[in-house]
Amino acid sequence: MFQHYIPALKQENFSGEIHSSLSSMEIGKKLKKFLRENQGKEYIILFKGSQNTIFTEEALAALLTPTERKNLVRQSVDWKKKKKKFFVSL
């Protein structure tokens, strides 16, 4: 999990914001709000997620247009059912 990187970033005097969540949908909403509130500023955004359960593509989806979302992985009907079940269980 990303949590083990946080102490190292703080030790290196990282002055930026760090957000972590088990819900990629939640972090996507927070990121969209952050971008809206920080227009015109420079920043680097790092996404780190697992292969099987975090579904990082859902955080990215919050930033994309519907057309762009079609290029994301795991967008088939079966995957969407699995993801819905996962997010309801959080």
PDB file of N, CA, C and O in Angstrom:
ATOM      1  N   MET A   1       0.830  -1.186   0.000  1.00  0.00           N
ATOM      2  CA  MET A   1       0.000   0.000   0.000  1.00  0.00           C
ATOM      3  C   MET A   1       0.872   1.246   0.000  1.00  0.00           C
ATOM      4  O   MET A   1       2.018   1.218   0.450  1.00  0.00           O
ATOM      5  N   PHE A   2       0.336   2.294  -0.491  1.00  0.00           N
ATOM      6  CA  PHE A   2       1.024   3.576  -0.605  1.00  0.00           C
ATOM      7  C   PHE A   2       1.464   4.125   0.752  1.00  0.00           C
ATOM      8  O   PHE A   2       2.402   4.918   0.828  1.00  0.00           O
ATOM      9  N   GLN A   3       0.796   3.709   1.808  1.00  0.00           N
ATOM     10  CA  GLN A   3       1.049   4.254   3.152  1.00  0.00           C
ATOM     11  C   GLN A   3       2.508   4.175   3.556  1.00  0.00           C
ATOM     12  O   GLN A   3       2.989   5.059   4.265  1.00  0.00           O
ATOM     13  N   HIS A   4       3.226   3.152   3.131  1.00  0.00           N
ATOM     14  CA  HIS A   4       4.622   3.024   3.564  1.00  0.00           C
ATOM     15  C   HIS A   4       5.541   4.043   2.892  1.00  0.00           C
ATOM     16  O   HIS A   4       6.683   4.205   3.322  1.00  0.00           O
ATOM     17  N   TYR A   5       5.077   4.732   1.852  1.00  0.00           N
ATOM     18  CA  TYR A   5       5.877   5.779   1.223  1.00  0.00           C
ATOM     19  C   TYR A   5       5.773   7.114   1.960  1.00  0.00           C
ATOM     20  O   TYR A   5       6.662   7.957   1.840  1.00  0.00           O
ATOM     21  N   ILE A   6       4.712   7.308   2.708  1.00  0.00           N
ATOM     22  CA  ILE A   6       4.450   8.599   3.339  1.00  0.00           C
ATOM     23  C   ILE A   6       5.559   9.019   4.305  1.00  0.00           C
ATOM     24  O   ILE A   6       6.004  10.163   4.212  1.00  0.00           O
ATOM     25  N   PRO A   7       6.039   8.174   5.230  1.00  0.00           N
ATOM     26  CA  PRO A   7       7.133   8.603   6.112  1.00  0.00           C
ATOM     27  C   PRO A   7       8.391   9.017   5.331  1.00  0.00           C
ATOM     28  O   PRO A   7       9.067   9.976   5.704  1.00  0.00           O
ATOM     29  N   ALA A   8       8.698   8.300   4.257  1.00  0.00           N
ATOM     30  CA  ALA A   8       9.877   8.650   3.454  1.00  0.00           C
ATOM     31  C   ALA A   8       9.707  10.015   2.800  1.00  0.00           C
ATOM     32  O   ALA A   8      10.657  10.796   2.749  1.00  0.00           O
ATOM     33  N   LEU A   9       8.516  10.313   2.300  1.00  0.00           N
ATOM     34  CA  LEU A   9       8.270  11.621   1.695  1.00  0.00           C
ATOM     35  C   LEU A   9       8.407  12.739   2.727  1.00  0.00           C
ATOM     36  O   LEU A   9       8.980  13.790   2.438  1.00  0.00           O
ATOM     37  N   LYS A  10       7.884  12.512   3.920  1.00  0.00           N
ATOM     38  CA  LYS A  10       7.983  13.513   4.981  1.00  0.00           C
ATOM     39  C   LYS A  10       9.433  13.702   5.415  1.00  0.00           C
ATOM     40  O   LYS A  10       9.853  14.820   5.717  1.00  0.00           O
ATOM     41  N   GLN A  11      10.193  12.618   5.446  1.00  0.00           N
ATOM     42  CA  GLN A  11      11.604  12.699   5.830  1.00  0.00           C
ATOM     43  C   GLN A  11      12.395  13.528   4.810  1.00  0.00           C
ATOM     44  O   GLN A  11      13.373  14.184   5.166  1.00  0.00           O
ATOM     45  N   GLU A  12      11.977  13.495   3.567  1.00  0.00           N
ATOM     46  CA  GLU A  12      12.650  14.258   2.513  1.00  0.00           C
ATOM     47  C   GLU A  12      12.084  15.677   2.403  1.00  0.00           C
ATOM     48  O   GLU A  12      12.341  16.374   1.421  1.00  0.00           O
ATOM     49  N   ASN A  13      11.318  16.102   3.406  1.00  0.00           N
ATOM     50  CA  ASN A  13      10.722  17.443   3.445  1.00  0.00           C
ATOM     51  C   ASN A  13       9.784  17.707   2.271  1.00  0.00           C
ATOM     52  O   ASN A  13       9.733  18.820   1.747  1.00  0.00           O
ATOM     53  N   PHE A  14       9.055  16.693   1.867  1.00  0.00           N
ATOM     54  CA  PHE A  14       8.051  16.855   0.819  1.00  0.00           C
ATOM     55  C   PHE A  14       7.005  17.839   1.318  1.00  0.00           C
ATOM     56  O   PHE A  14       6.421  17.637   2.383  1.00  0.00           O
ATOM     57  N   SER A  15       6.766  18.897   0.564  1.00  0.00           N
ATOM     58  CA  SER A  15       5.855  19.947   1.037  1.00  0.00           C
ATOM     59  C   SER A  15       4.485  19.891   0.368  1.00  0.00           C
ATOM     60  O   SER A  15       3.627  20.728   0.646  1.00  0.00           O
ATOM     61  N   GLY A  16       4.273  18.921  -0.505  1.00  0.00           N
ATOM     62  CA  GLY A  16       2.995  18.833  -1.197  1.00  0.00           C
ATOM     63  C   GLY A  16       1.947  18.112  -0.382  1.00  0.00           C
ATOM     64  O   GLY A  16       2.175  17.735   0.768  1.00  0.00           O
ATOM     65  N   GLU A  17       0.810  17.929  -0.990  1.00  0.00           N
ATOM     66  CA  GLU A  17      -0.286  17.223  -0.342  1.00  0.00           C
ATOM     67  C   GLU A  17      -0.212  15.744  -0.677  1.00  0.00           C
ATOM     68  O   GLU A  17       0.166  15.372  -1.788  1.00  0.00           O
ATOM     69  N   ILE A  18      -0.569  14.903   0.278  1.00  0.00           N
ATOM     70  CA  ILE A  18      -0.619  13.469   0.071  1.00  0.00           C
ATOM     71  C   ILE A  18      -2.018  13.000   0.452  1.00  0.00           C
ATOM     72  O   ILE A  18      -2.495  13.272   1.554  1.00  0.00           O
ATOM     73  N   HIS A  19      -2.667  12.297  -0.463  1.00  0.00           N
ATOM     74  CA  HIS A  19      -3.986  11.738  -0.189  1.00  0.00           C
ATOM     75  C   HIS A  19      -3.947  10.265  -0.523  1.00  0.00           C
ATOM     76  O   HIS A  19      -3.378   9.867  -1.539  1.00  0.00           O
ATOM     77  N   SER A  20      -4.537   9.472   0.310  1.00  0.00           N
ATOM     78  CA  SER A  20      -4.588   8.035   0.106  1.00  0.00           C
ATOM     79  C   SER A  20      -5.966   7.537   0.488  1.00  0.00           C
ATOM     80  O   SER A  20      -6.587   8.046   1.421  1.00  0.00           O
ATOM     81  N   SER A  21      -6.441   6.539  -0.241  1.00  0.00           N
ATOM     82  CA  SER A  21      -7.768   5.996   0.044  1.00  0.00           C
ATOM     83  C   SER A  21      -7.880   4.607  -0.549  1.00  0.00           C
ATOM     84  O   SER A  21      -7.248   4.305  -1.561  1.00  0.00           O
ATOM     85  N   LEU A  22      -8.678   3.765   0.076  1.00  0.00           N
ATOM     86  CA  LEU A  22      -8.962   2.463  -0.502  1.00  0.00           C
ATOM     87  C   LEU A  22     -10.019   2.561  -1.597  1.00  0.00           C
ATOM     88  O   LEU A  22     -10.203   1.621  -2.371  1.00  0.00           O
ATOM     89  N   SER A  23     -10.704   3.683  -1.664  1.00  0.00           N
ATOM     90  CA  SER A  23     -11.729   3.855  -2.682  1.00  0.00           C
ATOM     91  C   SER A  23     -11.214   4.763  -3.788  1.00  0.00           C
ATOM     92  O   SER A  23     -11.047   5.966  -3.588  1.00  0.00           O
ATOM     93  N   SER A  24     -10.967   4.185  -4.951  1.00  0.00           N
ATOM     94  CA  SER A  24     -10.498   4.996  -6.068  1.00  0.00           C
ATOM     95  C   SER A  24     -11.568   5.982  -6.524  1.00  0.00           C
ATOM     96  O   SER A  24     -11.243   7.057  -7.028  1.00  0.00           O
ATOM     97  N   MET A  25     -12.827   5.634  -6.355  1.00  0.00           N
ATOM     98  CA  MET A  25     -13.896   6.577  -6.706  1.00  0.00           C
ATOM     99  C   MET A  25     -13.848   7.797  -5.795  1.00  0.00           C
ATOM    100  O   MET A  25     -14.014   8.930  -6.249  1.00  0.00           O
ATOM    101  N   GLU A  26     -13.621   7.556  -4.508  1.00  0.00           N
ATOM    102  CA  GLU A  26     -13.531   8.659  -3.546  1.00  0.00           C
ATOM    103  C   GLU A  26     -12.343   9.564  -3.877  1.00  0.00           C
ATOM    104  O   GLU A  26     -12.477  10.788  -3.884  1.00  0.00           O
ATOM    105  N   ILE A  27     -11.196   8.971  -4.146  1.00  0.00           N
ATOM    106  CA  ILE A  27     -10.007   9.767  -4.426  1.00  0.00           C
ATOM    107  C   ILE A  27     -10.169  10.513  -5.750  1.00  0.00           C
ATOM    108  O   ILE A  27      -9.654  11.621  -5.902  1.00  0.00           O
ATOM    109  N   GLY A  28     -10.883   9.915  -6.710  1.00  0.00           N
ATOM    110  CA  GLY A  28     -11.152  10.593  -7.980  1.00  0.00           C
ATOM    111  C   GLY A  28     -11.975  11.851  -7.771  1.00  0.00           C
ATOM    112  O   GLY A  28     -11.707  12.883  -8.386  1.00  0.00           O
ATOM    113  N   LYS A  29     -12.983  11.766  -6.900  1.00  0.00           N
ATOM    114  CA  LYS A  29     -13.808  12.943  -6.596  1.00  0.00           C
ATOM    115  C   LYS A  29     -12.973  14.029  -5.914  1.00  0.00           C
ATOM    116  O   LYS A  29     -13.095  15.209  -6.243  1.00  0.00           O
ATOM    117  N   LYS A  30     -12.120  13.625  -4.957  1.00  0.00           N
ATOM    118  CA  LYS A  30     -11.263  14.592  -4.270  1.00  0.00           C
ATOM    119  C   LYS A  30     -10.290  15.249  -5.238  1.00  0.00           C
ATOM    120  O   LYS A  30     -10.029  16.450  -5.158  1.00  0.00           O
ATOM    121  N   LEU A  31      -9.759  14.450  -6.148  1.00  0.00           N
ATOM    122  CA  LEU A  31      -8.807  14.986  -7.115  1.00  0.00           C
ATOM    123  C   LEU A  31      -9.477  15.970  -8.062  1.00  0.00           C
ATOM    124  O   LEU A  31      -8.908  17.013  -8.384  1.00  0.00           O
ATOM    125  N   LYS A  32     -10.673  15.642  -8.504  1.00  0.00           N
ATOM    126  CA  LYS A  32     -11.409  16.549  -9.391  1.00  0.00           C
ATOM    127  C   LYS A  32     -11.654  17.889  -8.695  1.00  0.00           C
ATOM    128  O   LYS A  32     -11.512  18.946  -9.310  1.00  0.00           O
ATOM    129  N   LYS A  33     -12.016  17.844  -7.427  1.00  0.00           N
ATOM    130  CA  LYS A  33     -12.224  19.063  -6.648  1.00  0.00           C
ATOM    131  C   LYS A  33     -10.906  19.832  -6.504  1.00  0.00           C
ATOM    132  O   LYS A  33     -10.876  21.052  -6.665  1.00  0.00           O
ATOM    133  N   PHE A  34      -9.820  19.115  -6.202  1.00  0.00           N
ATOM    134  CA  PHE A  34      -8.500  19.742  -6.069  1.00  0.00           C
ATOM    135  C   PHE A  34      -8.112  20.469  -7.356  1.00  0.00           C
ATOM    136  O   PHE A  34      -7.648  21.609  -7.310  1.00  0.00           O
ATOM    137  N   LEU A  35      -8.297  19.822  -8.489  1.00  0.00           N
ATOM    138  CA  LEU A  35      -7.935  20.434  -9.769  1.00  0.00           C
ATOM    139  C   LEU A  35      -8.779  21.676 -10.054  1.00  0.00           C
ATOM    140  O   LEU A  35      -8.280  22.673 -10.577  1.00  0.00           O
ATOM    141  N   ARG A  36     -10.050  21.601  -9.707  1.00  0.00           N
ATOM    142  CA  ARG A  36     -10.949  22.747  -9.912  1.00  0.00           C
ATOM    143  C   ARG A  36     -10.505  23.935  -9.049  1.00  0.00           C
ATOM    144  O   ARG A  36     -10.540  25.083  -9.492  1.00  0.00           O
ATOM    145  N   GLU A  37     -10.088  23.643  -7.814  1.00  0.00           N
ATOM    146  CA  GLU A  37      -9.690  24.701  -6.883  1.00  0.00           C
ATOM    147  C   GLU A  37      -8.272  25.216  -7.123  1.00  0.00           C
ATOM    148  O   GLU A  37      -7.902  26.264  -6.595  1.00  0.00           O
ATOM    149  N   ASN A  38      -7.487  24.507  -7.900  1.00  0.00           N
ATOM    150  CA  ASN A  38      -6.088  24.880  -8.103  1.00  0.00           C
ATOM    151  C   ASN A  38      -5.746  25.122  -9.568  1.00  0.00           C
ATOM    152  O   ASN A  38      -4.633  24.838 -10.012  1.00  0.00           O
ATOM    153  N   GLN A  39      -6.697  25.642 -10.301  1.00  0.00           N
ATOM    154  CA  GLN A  39      -6.456  25.946 -11.712  1.00  0.00           C
ATOM    155  C   GLN A  39      -5.334  26.974 -11.835  1.00  0.00           C
ATOM    156  O   GLN A  39      -5.266  27.931 -11.063  1.00  0.00           O
ATOM    157  N   GLY A  40      -4.464  26.765 -12.808  1.00  0.00           N
ATOM    158  CA  GLY A  40      -3.366  27.687 -13.042  1.00  0.00           C
ATOM    159  C   GLY A  40      -2.117  27.377 -12.231  1.00  0.00           C
ATOM    160  O   GLY A  40      -1.076  28.000 -12.443  1.00  0.00           O
ATOM    161  N   LYS A  41      -2.199  26.436 -11.317  1.00  0.00           N
ATOM    162  CA  LYS A  41      -1.035  26.060 -10.515  1.00  0.00           C
ATOM    163  C   LYS A  41      -0.380  24.819 -11.115  1.00  0.00           C
ATOM    164  O   LYS A  41      -1.015  24.067 -11.854  1.00  0.00           O
ATOM    165  N   GLU A  42       0.880  24.617 -10.794  1.00  0.00           N
ATOM    166  CA  GLU A  42       1.593  23.433 -11.270  1.00  0.00           C
ATOM    167  C   GLU A  42       1.589  22.366 -10.185  1.00  0.00           C
ATOM    168  O   GLU A  42       1.684  22.673  -8.996  1.00  0.00           O
ATOM    169  N   TYR A  43       1.480  21.123 -10.601  1.00  0.00           N
ATOM    170  CA  TYR A  43       1.475  20.022  -9.653  1.00  0.00           C
ATOM    171  C   TYR A  43       1.807  18.737 -10.388  1.00  0.00           C
ATOM    172  O   TYR A  43       1.726  18.663 -11.614  1.00  0.00           O
ATOM    173  N   ILE A  44       2.175  17.747  -9.633  1.00  0.00           N
ATOM    174  CA  ILE A  44       2.411  16.402 -10.149  1.00  0.00           C
ATOM    175  C   ILE A  44       1.453  15.480  -9.410  1.00  0.00           C
ATOM    176  O   ILE A  44       1.332  15.541  -8.187  1.00  0.00           O
ATOM    177  N   ILE A  45       0.780  14.635 -10.160  1.00  0.00           N
ATOM    178  CA  ILE A  45      -0.166  13.697  -9.572  1.00  0.00           C
ATOM    179  C   ILE A  45       0.337  12.291  -9.858  1.00  0.00           C
ATOM    180  O   ILE A  45       0.589  11.934 -11.008  1.00  0.00           O
ATOM    181  N   LEU A  46       0.481  11.505  -8.816  1.00  0.00           N
ATOM    182  CA  LEU A  46       0.923  10.128  -8.936  1.00  0.00           C
ATOM    183  C   LEU A  46      -0.225   9.205  -8.559  1.00  0.00           C
ATOM    184  O   LEU A  46      -0.801   9.329  -7.477  1.00  0.00           O
ATOM    185  N   PHE A  47      -0.551   8.297  -9.436  1.00  0.00           N
ATOM    186  CA  PHE A  47      -1.566   7.290  -9.148  1.00  0.00           C
ATOM    187  C   PHE A  47      -0.864   5.966  -8.898  1.00  0.00           C
ATOM    188  O   PHE A  47      -0.018   5.547  -9.689  1.00  0.00           O
ATOM    189  N   LYS A  48      -1.209   5.316  -7.812  1.00  0.00           N
ATOM    190  CA  LYS A  48      -0.682   3.991  -7.509  1.00  0.00           C
ATOM    191  C   LYS A  48      -1.856   3.146  -7.046  1.00  0.00           C
ATOM    192  O   LYS A  48      -2.566   3.513  -6.111  1.00  0.00           O
ATOM    193  N   GLY A  49      -2.052   2.030  -7.695  1.00  0.00           N
ATOM    194  CA  GLY A  49      -3.135   1.154  -7.300  1.00  0.00           C
ATOM    195  C   GLY A  49      -2.763  -0.289  -7.539  1.00  0.00           C
ATOM    196  O   GLY A  49      -1.775  -0.578  -8.215  1.00  0.00           O
ATOM    197  N   SER A  50      -3.540  -1.188  -6.997  1.00  0.00           N
ATOM    198  CA  SER A  50      -3.263  -2.606  -7.162  1.00  0.00           C
ATOM    199  C   SER A  50      -3.858  -3.108  -8.473  1.00  0.00           C
ATOM    200  O   SER A  50      -4.664  -2.425  -9.106  1.00  0.00           O
ATOM    201  N   GLN A  51      -3.464  -4.268  -8.857  1.00  0.00           N
ATOM    202  CA  GLN A  51      -3.967  -4.893 -10.077  1.00  0.00           C
ATOM    203  C   GLN A  51      -5.378  -5.438  -9.892  1.00  0.00           C
ATOM    204  O   GLN A  51      -6.157  -5.479 -10.844  1.00  0.00           O
ATOM    205  N   ASN A  52      -5.712  -5.858  -8.675  1.00  0.00           N
ATOM    206  CA  ASN A  52      -6.927  -6.646  -8.521  1.00  0.00           C
ATOM    207  C   ASN A  52      -8.094  -6.004  -7.786  1.00  0.00           C
ATOM    208  O   ASN A  52      -9.240  -6.354  -8.066  1.00  0.00           O
ATOM    209  N   THR A  53      -7.858  -5.082  -6.861  1.00  0.00           N
ATOM    210  CA  THR A  53      -9.015  -4.621  -6.083  1.00  0.00           C
ATOM    211  C   THR A  53      -9.169  -3.113  -5.955  1.00  0.00           C
ATOM    212  O   THR A  53     -10.254  -2.663  -5.587  1.00  0.00           O
ATOM    213  N   ILE A  54      -8.185  -2.331  -6.227  1.00  0.00           N
ATOM    214  CA  ILE A  54      -8.339  -0.894  -6.025  1.00  0.00           C
ATOM    215  C   ILE A  54      -9.017  -0.231  -7.214  1.00  0.00           C
ATOM    216  O   ILE A  54      -9.711   0.771  -7.044  1.00  0.00           O
ATOM    217  N   PHE A  55      -8.835  -0.761  -8.393  1.00  0.00           N
ATOM    218  CA  PHE A  55      -9.463  -0.227  -9.603  1.00  0.00           C
ATOM    219  C   PHE A  55      -9.099   1.236  -9.832  1.00  0.00           C
ATOM    220  O   PHE A  55      -9.970   2.103  -9.902  1.00  0.00           O
ATOM    221  N   THR A  56      -7.816   1.491  -9.946  1.00  0.00           N
ATOM    222  CA  THR A  56      -7.296   2.842 -10.134  1.00  0.00           C
ATOM    223  C   THR A  56      -7.952   3.553 -11.313  1.00  0.00           C
ATOM    224  O   THR A  56      -8.078   4.777 -11.309  1.00  0.00           O
ATOM    225  N   GLU A  57      -8.365   2.801 -12.310  1.00  0.00           N
ATOM    226  CA  GLU A  57      -8.987   3.429 -13.477  1.00  0.00           C
ATOM    227  C   GLU A  57     -10.223   4.238 -13.110  1.00  0.00           C
ATOM    228  O   GLU A  57     -10.597   5.159 -13.835  1.00  0.00           O
ATOM    229  N   GLU A  58     -10.860   3.903 -11.989  1.00  0.00           N
ATOM    230  CA  GLU A  58     -12.040   4.666 -11.567  1.00  0.00           C
ATOM    231  C   GLU A  58     -11.653   6.048 -11.038  1.00  0.00           C
ATOM    232  O   GLU A  58     -12.433   6.992 -11.168  1.00  0.00           O
ATOM    233  N   ALA A  59     -10.478   6.183 -10.450  1.00  0.00           N
ATOM    234  CA  ALA A  59     -10.002   7.508 -10.044  1.00  0.00           C
ATOM    235  C   ALA A  59      -9.679   8.331 -11.285  1.00  0.00           C
ATOM    236  O   ALA A  59      -9.996   9.519 -11.346  1.00  0.00           O
ATOM    237  N   LEU A  60      -9.059   7.710 -12.260  1.00  0.00           N
ATOM    238  CA  LEU A  60      -8.744   8.406 -13.499  1.00  0.00           C
ATOM    239  C   LEU A  60     -10.006   8.804 -14.250  1.00  0.00           C
ATOM    240  O   LEU A  60     -10.049   9.864 -14.875  1.00  0.00           O
ATOM    241  N   ALA A  61     -11.023   7.971 -14.194  1.00  0.00           N
ATOM    242  CA  ALA A  61     -12.270   8.232 -14.912  1.00  0.00           C
ATOM    243  C   ALA A  61     -12.897   9.553 -14.496  1.00  0.00           C
ATOM    244  O   ALA A  61     -13.555  10.207 -15.305  1.00  0.00           O
ATOM    245  N   ALA A  62     -12.702   9.952 -13.249  1.00  0.00           N
ATOM    246  CA  ALA A  62     -13.269  11.212 -12.757  1.00  0.00           C
ATOM    247  C   ALA A  62     -12.693  12.416 -13.498  1.00  0.00           C
ATOM    248  O   ALA A  62     -13.290  13.493 -13.493  1.00  0.00           O
ATOM    249  N   LEU A  63     -11.543  12.239 -14.129  1.00  0.00           N
ATOM    250  CA  LEU A  63     -10.869  13.344 -14.803  1.00  0.00           C
ATOM    251  C   LEU A  63     -11.053  13.325 -16.316  1.00  0.00           C
ATOM    252  O   LEU A  63     -10.620  14.248 -17.005  1.00  0.00           O
ATOM    253  N   LEU A  64     -11.682  12.298 -16.830  1.00  0.00           N
ATOM    254  CA  LEU A  64     -11.786  12.121 -18.274  1.00  0.00           C
ATOM    255  C   LEU A  64     -13.184  12.416 -18.795  1.00  0.00           C
ATOM    256  O   LEU A  64     -14.168  12.376 -18.056  1.00  0.00           O
ATOM    257  N   THR A  65     -13.245  12.710 -20.081  1.00  0.00           N
ATOM    258  CA  THR A  65     -14.537  12.863 -20.743  1.00  0.00           C
ATOM    259  C   THR A  65     -15.116  11.468 -20.986  1.00  0.00           C
ATOM    260  O   THR A  65     -14.378  10.484 -20.942  1.00  0.00           O
ATOM    261  N   PRO A  66     -16.424  11.367 -21.240  1.00  0.00           N
ATOM    262  CA  PRO A  66     -17.001  10.051 -21.532  1.00  0.00           C
ATOM    263  C   PRO A  66     -16.302   9.337 -22.691  1.00  0.00           C
ATOM    264  O   PRO A  66     -16.125   8.120 -22.644  1.00  0.00           O
ATOM    265  N   THR A  67     -15.908  10.065 -23.711  1.00  0.00           N
ATOM    266  CA  THR A  67     -15.197   9.457 -24.844  1.00  0.00           C
ATOM    267  C   THR A  67     -13.847   8.914 -24.408  1.00  0.00           C
ATOM    268  O   THR A  67     -13.464   7.815 -24.810  1.00  0.00           O
ATOM    269  N   GLU A  68     -13.123   9.664 -23.595  1.00  0.00           N
ATOM    270  CA  GLU A  68     -11.815   9.214 -23.108  1.00  0.00           C
ATOM    271  C   GLU A  68     -11.947   8.007 -22.191  1.00  0.00           C
ATOM    272  O   GLU A  68     -11.078   7.135 -22.186  1.00  0.00           O
ATOM    273  N   ARG A  69     -13.014   7.947 -21.422  1.00  0.00           N
ATOM    274  CA  ARG A  69     -13.228   6.828 -20.487  1.00  0.00           C
ATOM    275  C   ARG A  69     -13.325   5.489 -21.215  1.00  0.00           C
ATOM    276  O   ARG A  69     -12.999   4.446 -20.649  1.00  0.00           O
ATOM    277  N   LYS A  70     -13.769   5.520 -22.462  1.00  0.00           N
ATOM    278  CA  LYS A  70     -13.905   4.284 -23.237  1.00  0.00           C
ATOM    279  C   LYS A  70     -12.559   3.600 -23.439  1.00  0.00           C
ATOM    280  O   LYS A  70     -12.511   2.401 -23.712  1.00  0.00           O
ATOM    281  N   ASN A  71     -11.459   4.351 -23.309  1.00  0.00           N
ATOM    282  CA  ASN A  71     -10.124   3.785 -23.489  1.00  0.00           C
ATOM    283  C   ASN A  71      -9.553   3.183 -22.204  1.00  0.00           C
ATOM    284  O   ASN A  71      -8.478   2.583 -22.228  1.00  0.00           O
ATOM    285  N   LEU A  72     -10.254   3.335 -21.100  1.00  0.00           N
ATOM    286  CA  LEU A  72      -9.782   2.771 -19.843  1.00  0.00           C
ATOM    287  C   LEU A  72      -9.932   1.249 -19.841  1.00  0.00           C
ATOM    288  O   LEU A  72     -10.768   0.688 -20.549  1.00  0.00           O
ATOM    289  N   VAL A  73      -9.113   0.610 -19.041  1.00  0.00           N
ATOM    290  CA  VAL A  73      -9.211  -0.845 -18.900  1.00  0.00           C
ATOM    291  C   VAL A  73     -10.421  -1.209 -18.046  1.00  0.00           C
ATOM    292  O   VAL A  73     -10.963  -0.365 -17.333  1.00  0.00           O
ATOM    293  N   ARG A  74     -10.828  -2.437 -18.121  1.00  0.00           N
ATOM    294  CA  ARG A  74     -11.890  -3.032 -17.302  1.00  0.00           C
ATOM    295  C   ARG A  74     -13.199  -2.240 -17.364  1.00  0.00           C
ATOM    296  O   ARG A  74     -13.743  -1.846 -16.332  1.00  0.00           O
ATOM    297  N   GLN A  75     -13.694  -2.013 -18.574  1.00  0.00           N
ATOM    298  CA  GLN A  75     -14.947  -1.292 -18.753  1.00  0.00           C
ATOM    299  C   GLN A  75     -16.056  -2.165 -19.344  1.00  0.00           C
ATOM    300  O   GLN A  75     -17.127  -1.667 -19.691  1.00  0.00           O
ATOM    301  N   SER A  76     -15.795  -3.453 -19.454  1.00  0.00           N
ATOM    302  CA  SER A  76     -16.830  -4.358 -19.965  1.00  0.00           C
ATOM    303  C   SER A  76     -17.956  -4.490 -18.937  1.00  0.00           C
ATOM    304  O   SER A  76     -17.799  -4.098 -17.780  1.00  0.00           O
ATOM    305  N   VAL A  77     -19.075  -5.036 -19.361  1.00  0.00           N
ATOM    306  CA  VAL A  77     -20.222  -5.228 -18.472  1.00  0.00           C
ATOM    307  C   VAL A  77     -19.830  -6.080 -17.266  1.00  0.00           C
ATOM    308  O   VAL A  77     -20.201  -5.769 -16.134  1.00  0.00           O
ATOM    309  N   ASP A  78     -19.078  -7.156 -17.510  1.00  0.00           N
ATOM    310  CA  ASP A  78     -18.672  -8.041 -16.405  1.00  0.00           C
ATOM    311  C   ASP A  78     -17.796  -7.309 -15.391  1.00  0.00           C
ATOM    312  O   ASP A  78     -17.994  -7.436 -14.183  1.00  0.00           O
ATOM    313  N   TRP A  79     -16.827  -6.542 -15.891  1.00  0.00           N
ATOM    314  CA  TRP A  79     -15.956  -5.805 -14.968  1.00  0.00           C
ATOM    315  C   TRP A  79     -16.736  -4.758 -14.191  1.00  0.00           C
ATOM    316  O   TRP A  79     -16.497  -4.566 -12.999  1.00  0.00           O
ATOM    317  N   LYS A  80     -17.661  -4.083 -14.849  1.00  0.00           N
ATOM    318  CA  LYS A  80     -18.452  -3.062 -14.154  1.00  0.00           C
ATOM    319  C   LYS A  80     -19.282  -3.684 -13.033  1.00  0.00           C
ATOM    320  O   LYS A  80     -19.467  -3.061 -11.987  1.00  0.00           O
ATOM    321  N   LYS A  81     -19.781  -4.894 -13.235  1.00  0.00           N
ATOM    322  CA  LYS A  81     -20.522  -5.599 -12.180  1.00  0.00           C
ATOM    323  C   LYS A  81     -19.602  -5.909 -10.997  1.00  0.00           C
ATOM    324  O   LYS A  81     -19.973  -5.703  -9.842  1.00  0.00           O
ATOM    325  N   LYS A  82     -18.396  -6.408 -11.297  1.00  0.00           N
ATOM    326  CA  LYS A  82     -17.433  -6.721 -10.235  1.00  0.00           C
ATOM    327  C   LYS A  82     -17.068  -5.471  -9.454  1.00  0.00           C
ATOM    328  O   LYS A  82     -16.991  -5.505  -8.225  1.00  0.00           O
ATOM    329  N   LYS A  83     -16.842  -4.367 -10.158  1.00  0.00           N
ATOM    330  CA  LYS A  83     -16.450  -3.124  -9.487  1.00  0.00           C
ATOM    331  C   LYS A  83     -17.588  -2.583  -8.633  1.00  0.00           C
ATOM    332  O   LYS A  83     -17.364  -2.100  -7.523  1.00  0.00           O
ATOM    333  N   LYS A  84     -18.801  -2.664  -9.150  1.00  0.00           N
ATOM    334  CA  LYS A  84     -19.947  -2.194  -8.369  1.00  0.00           C
ATOM    335  C   LYS A  84     -20.056  -2.970  -7.067  1.00  0.00           C
ATOM    336  O   LYS A  84     -20.262  -2.385  -6.003  1.00  0.00           O
ATOM    337  N   LYS A  85     -19.917  -4.279  -7.151  1.00  0.00           N
ATOM    338  CA  LYS A  85     -19.967  -5.134  -5.964  1.00  0.00           C
ATOM    339  C   LYS A  85     -18.853  -4.757  -4.988  1.00  0.00           C
ATOM    340  O   LYS A  85     -19.078  -4.707  -3.779  1.00  0.00           O
ATOM    341  N   PHE A  86     -17.661  -4.494  -5.506  1.00  0.00           N
ATOM    342  CA  PHE A  86     -16.517  -4.117  -4.663  1.00  0.00           C
ATOM    343  C   PHE A  86     -16.801  -2.796  -3.943  1.00  0.00           C
ATOM    344  O   PHE A  86     -16.622  -2.707  -2.729  1.00  0.00           O
ATOM    345  N   PHE A  87     -17.240  -1.775  -4.672  1.00  0.00           N
ATOM    346  CA  PHE A  87     -17.428  -0.461  -4.054  1.00  0.00           C
ATOM    347  C   PHE A  87     -18.593  -0.434  -3.071  1.00  0.00           C
ATOM    348  O   PHE A  87     -18.569   0.342  -2.116  1.00  0.00           O
ATOM    349  N   VAL A  88     -19.603  -1.256  -3.285  1.00  0.00           N
ATOM    350  CA  VAL A  88     -20.716  -1.354  -2.337  1.00  0.00           C
ATOM    351  C   VAL A  88     -20.229  -1.967  -1.031  1.00  0.00           C
ATOM    352  O   VAL A  88     -20.770  -1.669   0.034  1.00  0.00           O
ATOM    353  N   SER A  89     -19.211  -2.824  -1.104  1.00  0.00           N
ATOM    354  CA  SER A  89     -18.719  -3.498   0.107  1.00  0.00           C
ATOM    355  C   SER A  89     -17.811  -2.642   0.964  1.00  0.00           C
ATOM    356  O   SER A  89     -17.501  -3.029   2.091  1.00  0.00           O
ATOM    357  N   LEU A  90     -17.375  -1.497   0.477  1.00  0.00           N
ATOM    358  CA  LEU A  90     -16.470  -0.634   1.268  1.00  0.00           C
ATOM    359  C   LEU A  90     -17.168   0.045   2.411  1.00  0.00           C
ATOM    360  O   LEU A  90     -16.541   0.795   3.159  1.00  0.00           O
TER     361      LEU A  90
END
